[in-house]
């Protein structure tokens, strides 16, 4: 954008061009006097920030409605002194009378300087409609010896054969005007930039925003507001109502801040109206529009984000220590499962690392940026199960939080829910879980609002779920919903190649170990031959014991054997007929289960008890372990 200078004659224009050469800004200099300046100003209106002009030309442009800011060339004391010196030379007398004929804006400037010159000067003020010839004749009749004024005064006086001197704008006046114009131009650029920034913000904001006058006429709105109003009655040629619909007019008519939910066409909309007051009176109103459904979605997202902290998967497949081909094949299968959204049922004995696999699957999936919510179904009392899983609203039950609480499925929206020990879930809640899996929706306790949820379910169990289904303690339909993909993690005793790498990893990672502990060859043999009924968890506990008490840099077989879980040794030494806590299985049932199973460990899983407990049941019932082919 440029600065436009409209000057009354060629001499001033030439002087202005010379002085403005040093300016970094584009300067346009044109010649125009009074009404001649108006078409020039309009011609450059779109490419100029400010106009510089003087005298009556400024008044004419303002009267013509030129919107571009105008800076006036001022009359300095030096300009006036030079003109007075020329007037004295023209009259060639010491005592002479001077008539100054100028427009009102220039006259006011001269009034500030003339008293200091102590000369016989009379002022004749012009307006745009003044007959200049008549003004000159009046000055002559008043006995003026010489006239002073602007270019138009000089031109008309010359035609009337009256001596006249032009009051020019000198270098000081020009430099001052340029400096002022630069300031105004900079301020306009900043204002335009702020206006454009505000426009971009309002156009890209998710809410509809519109501004109206007190009559309900819309004078500004963003694209979202246009979408809300499109298709409503009283349309203009663009298809958007230029006036507020009746529903909105009633809201702003109160002149107070108002919030209300209304219907606009087929939409339910939250409307906020804020009156804009100027000097105590309402001058306009700002109205914001939000679709109710989007507000509800944001509220749900806020709740989930508020509770998201801490619900993150900590493990990845890279963190799993594995060298055994059996384990590597399971990892490869789990990675393939991670690329789907299907439910997964992970099977395996206690301590094999089912949750680590679940976390790794989540971390590898497209849901990795969202929540991973783990829940141990065996660790939650039945009375709290439903509220933890599905959440509740205020007043749902005694001692409920005032603002309610989101359930784990809400928190895990677009993420993963890991249900460990799924076989321990109460039967009534299995039906509610089944609905979540089938319909992808749920309700909080005490609420009647359906909440859509998008979660991937990974369940895990160390029990034989088909056996539980046959016993009627687990729903058959839920089992098949969970068992879309099946991942079985083998016990540690079946992947012996992993034992030593895992032990080395745990020893190096232990906080109790102040030195690197090596495993002797005999120690390695002991570890590989141990059955590890507690699987990886037992091995980790063993390594913690080693780190705590081992004083040497190498662990030998004798110390390793003494530190192994004593329960494993005890389970093989149960006396026949020894009392068993809460025996619930008949001799026939135990034998039948053993016949169906490949090992005692598998039989224990089918019965839903630990191997140690099964050995005690067998001993109590007098079943000879020699008849059991695999321990």
Helices and strands as residue ranges (DSSP letters): E 2-7, H 10-19, G 20-22, E 27-31, H 36-43, G 45-47, E 48-53, H 55-63, E 69-72, H 77-91, E 98-103, H 104-114, E 121-126, H 132-141, E 146-149, H 151-159, E 164-166, H 171-204, E 208-213, E 218-221, H 223-229, H 246-252, E 258-264, E 267-278, E 281-291, H 292-308, G 317-319, H 325-338, E 344-347, H 354-364, E 372-376, H 382-390, E 391-392, E 405-406, H 408-411, E 416-420, G 422-424, H 427-439, E 441-442, E 451-452, E 456-461, H 465-471, H 476-482, E 485-488, G 492-494, H 497-509, E 518-519, H 521-529, H 535-549, E 554-555, H 557-563, H 566-571, H 587-596, H 600-607, H 611-620, G 625-627
